[in-house]
Amino acid sequence: MRWLWVLLLAPMIAFAGVGSVEHDQGRTWNERSNKTENIVVGYDVLMDDFYQTGEDGQIGIVFEDSTSITVIENSELLIDDFVYDPATSTGQLVFTVTVGSFRYVSGVLAQNNAGSVRIETPSATITVRGTTLTGNVSPTGVTTVTLLTDRDGGVGHVTVANEAGSTTLTRPFHTVTVLSPTIAPPSPTIPSLADLAEMDLILEEIMEEPVIERRTRREDDREEEEEDEDEDDEVEGDAEDE
């Protein structure tokens, strides 16, 4: 009988919503099951959805773990995978931006699980932990990524990698441009504000983005140092007892 329950539940799992559209402007649409659907605020987001925007389009999506993704005009966004267990705050999110500008704000998944969120582009794979970032993918696949400060002032980190190498962004406005999947990402730089303004990035939020309780990396480092000190104290205590 167990196999029968699995078969009955499979359609519910396959079509379970993973988030919703919280911002919609201009010409926007989604390709789902070989059909084109118009988008409105409140539209359920499913895995394998392929969102596209016209010359005046904008879409803002909020996932079940409060991760948010915004894309603006002439963009394409594919939802590859989303699994989330709110009881343990674990899971995975994978999405692909094939062209256009996007903004990403971490939810629970990337805050608690390093490497659980992956952003794919034609030239790079982006993994994040507890942070805000923006990026642009040109029609030829060139990918630019910029690390931003979270609304609460914290800064996470972003790793940009491909088959040729990787680099990590750790400071506000750290920026890297990846030319192709066969050319390693260079070391990040901090462009001038004028240069950033010309990169077709989404530096300011367009929709109201969810805010979750985040711990800064400094707090995480402090806890790790305290744990190391406790371990050292235990070792010294054992040595004295001997």
Secondary structure as GFF3:
##gff-version 3
##sequence-region A 1 242
A	DSSP	alpha_helix	2	14	.	.	.	ID=ss1
A	DSSP	beta_strand	19	25	.	.	.	ID=ss2
A	DSSP	beta_strand	28	32	.	.	.	ID=ss3
A	DSSP	beta_strand	35	38	.	.	.	ID=ss4
A	DSSP	beta_strand	44	45	.	.	.	ID=ss5
A	DSSP	beta_strand	50	53	.	.	.	ID=ss6
A	DSSP	beta_strand	58	63	.	.	.	ID=ss7
A	DSSP	beta_strand	68	71	.	.	.	ID=ss8
A	DSSP	beta_strand	76	85	.	.	.	ID=ss9
A	DSSP	beta_strand	90	105	.	.	.	ID=ss10
A	DSSP	alpha_helix	108	112	.	.	.	ID=ss11
A	DSSP	beta_strand	117	120	.	.	.	ID=ss12
A	DSSP	beta_strand	125	129	.	.	.	ID=ss13
A	DSSP	beta_strand	132	137	.	.	.	ID=ss14
A	DSSP	beta_strand	143	148	.	.	.	ID=ss15
A	DSSP	beta_strand	157	162	.	.	.	ID=ss16
A	DSSP	beta_strand	165	169	.	.	.	ID=ss17
A	DSSP	beta_strand	175	178	.	.	.	ID=ss18
A	DSSP	alpha_helix	193	197	.	.	.	ID=ss19
A	DSSP	alpha_helix	217	241	.	.	.	ID=ss20
###
